[in-house]
């Protein structure tokens, strides 16, 4: 496969679909011109649509060609400005394969290749519809790529030579979600909140006169009916989110191959992401408030790639839902540097929650005062804001923790917006570390510690605030003098 | 190599002084625009007044804090890491291991160029951290030193 090839004609569909997604507003423009069917504007819009949805994608498809050579993946693209992308295997962060159900009978899939370059939010290469053996070939060359240039870690160096002749790397560990867990994951997902906000946003768009009459009607109605209506809306949003999660994580599978993790999921679109273990920047174990009550956790990995941008919080989920006590036992076969049991993180606990609570209240103070001042009848919102802030501050205080659990592994726990997150960061993946202390904190013997980790195309600052100064200082000095 | 602590060149204080004057000018223009808005669009009178107060107070505070800012801004280089420090009331320190440094960039705006100074930015795969101004030869030496140490300590992780 060394001569450049075009992608399969079905890829054209993908290009058209993307154009429609990007320029859907042209339809609205067309509809708005519907009355003046003979005007030049109507026909202009029609021509514009023809170009945007048919000619442009076709040209794009015609001009895109790719070649998988033993040294690199080469992609030629562009209509007026030609791009020649040359991606050596050692630079590849993630290979993502997306297979829509209609591509399955043709043994085709979309392949996205990402490197760690800062430049674009888009992947380095996007091949809309190519035979499935293209990705297999890429994987094969990736395994045989010289390890010295690939990564400094020993894990890859060992495997690079002995997998040279086989395309399928041996699977060292395998996990497949069962239906009970999938349902649990869907039901405890909090993505119904954005759904709910959209519904509420729609409510705001309703004309004033209409809402007023609604409120008038409502005052005649029984309170029970009103509450019932509210619950109904929440249930609808929740069910919507539930089925959405269900289709996305359907048949979730995780495989540990000698030097990489492979996660596959999805019903209508099967989405497979492979990421080299040596490139994992951090592991995050996360619990939203619902999952805290039910003692369930979600495990994600932070990688220097946007491949997982559809996942929760843009991070590659490697274990959607798992019981608290089984996390470490289940995860160590997949990521071997994780601890065997839940570690003791008391070294960086917050001694007094007061400062975090105070700061949270200060944060909402201004909007709360504005609301209470200008709309006195809405002052209950201000009170609610302050109460939420106090509780949030307390939650953050309770959940801030961390410790150096081995000379090469740092564990940090934070609590933001009722989500508890534990990060495991290998020492050589910490990009920089910050230490902050105000003059007043000298008296109280507290300090802030910031740990910077690469995440997607940007920085993830893990901040532990108001932790004991001696512990923070020790950790900072350890990092500063680490060889 | 023992870590050595460096201060910024004293001329950086002059740059900060000019930059305070720059803020004064910018704020004056904004206040002028606010006054016009008050005059012709019937904006409330307290808006240009607040603008004027800010115009007077902000540059004074900025100038007053220059000696303090200079006193507590420093950086250190050892074989293993670069450390930058700033502030005393709000003390900030950041440690960047040499092995994590991706590149060192020197850039200078017109003011810095005129004073033959340059801003030095140390970038890792995730973050970037700047030293506000160094003498040109000093900055180049700093860059050479870090890039040499980085080549020695190279672990490619991004």
Interface residues (C-beta under 8 A of the other chain):
Chain A: X116 X151 X152 X279 X304 X428 X429 X430 X431 X432 X433 X434 X435 X436 X437 X438 X439 X452 X453 X454 X455 X458 X459 X460 X461 X476 X479 X480 X481 X482 X483
Chain B: X80 X81 X83 X88 X89 X90 X91 X92 X93 X94 X95 X96 X97 X99 X100 X124 X125 X126 X127 X129 X154 X155 X156 X157 X158
